[in-house]
Amino acid sequence: MKRVGSSVSFLVSIEGFDGVGKTTQAKLLHNNLTKRSIKSLIVREPGGTTLAEKIREELNQNPSLTSTTELLLFEVARSDLVENVMMPNLSDGIIVVTDRYIDSTLAYQGFGRGLNLSKVKQLNNISSLGLLPEITFLLDMNVEDALRRVSNRNEDPEEKQITKFEKETVEFHQRVRNGFLEIAKNNKERIIILDSTLGVEELSKIILEKVIEKIEN
């Protein structure tokens, strides 16, 4: 957490597997903070810089990438985002809201793909420059229900979702979900698990209240 003059800035991450509503909640949090005249910026992983968006495109268009190559591309995209966007805005007293961060990499490439967890953590630490979220919201629900949401949603063409993971098996997504829950278990001081079957507005209200509480404290 950084204090710049009378402003307090920190990183907030919204996490969870496909279909739980991360992007919606990240946008709502950013909008609600703006309505309260609290400076904030919303970013996504991978993305947020010219290089990171190109990497996002490559990840989406190249299904033949190996698990290791996939991991390294995510880490490169994060490094560029942290150094060129996150850090400067935090230094300017702006709250940064990110749609996915280091926990997603550990859950998807570590638990989901089966890559060495210790090595993924090491790479996460390098790419993030040690920058951790002050608070993380993990949206959670039944895997099958989340995947049904994915198959029924109307895609915003500007979002350019990475669909390669959505095409994975139910077993893969269950490993990812279990990974997220394990990560949360080991980071109780940072991660708040929320039931994403709650209404969108109800979830948004809870998230906003927790962030405002963090600001005031």
C-alpha positions, 0 to 999 in steps of 0.5 A: 500500500502506498500513500501519496499526499492524502491519497492511498493506493494499492493493488486489487485483484479479481480472481477465479476460473472461467465463467465466474464473472471476474471481468464484470466485477472488475469493471463494476469496482472501477466504475463504483470507485470513480463515482466516489471520486476515488482514482482507479485504473482497471487492467487485465492479464494478459494485456494493458500494454502494446506488448502484453496485448500482442502476447494475449493475441498469440495465446488466443490464436496459437493452441499448439503452444507448450505449457512452458511456453504458455507460462513464460508468455504470461510472465513476460506480459505481466512484467511489462504491465507491472513495470510500465503501468501498475507501478507508475499508477500506484506511485501516483496515488491511483488504486489499480484493479486487475482482472487476473494476476499471479494467482491465475498463473499458479492455478492454471499453469501450476495446478491446471497444467501440472507445471512445477509449483515452486518454479511458477511461484519464482517466475511470478515473483520475478515478473511482478517485481514482488508486487502483491495485491493488498486484497484479492477477491476469489470468485468461486462456484461449481465448475459445471455451472460456470462452464455453462455460463461461458457457453451461454454468454455473449462476447464483447468483441473488444474483450478478446477473451482467451478461449483456449482454456474454455475448451479444456476438459471439466477435469482441467477446470476442476484442477484449476478451481482446486488450485485457487482454493488451495492458494486461498487457504494459504493466503487467508490474510489477502484472499477473500472467497466470494460465492459468484452465484450471488447476484451481480449487484450483491457481489459488487456491493460486497467487493466495494465495501471491502475495498472502501474499508481497506482505504479507510483503514 
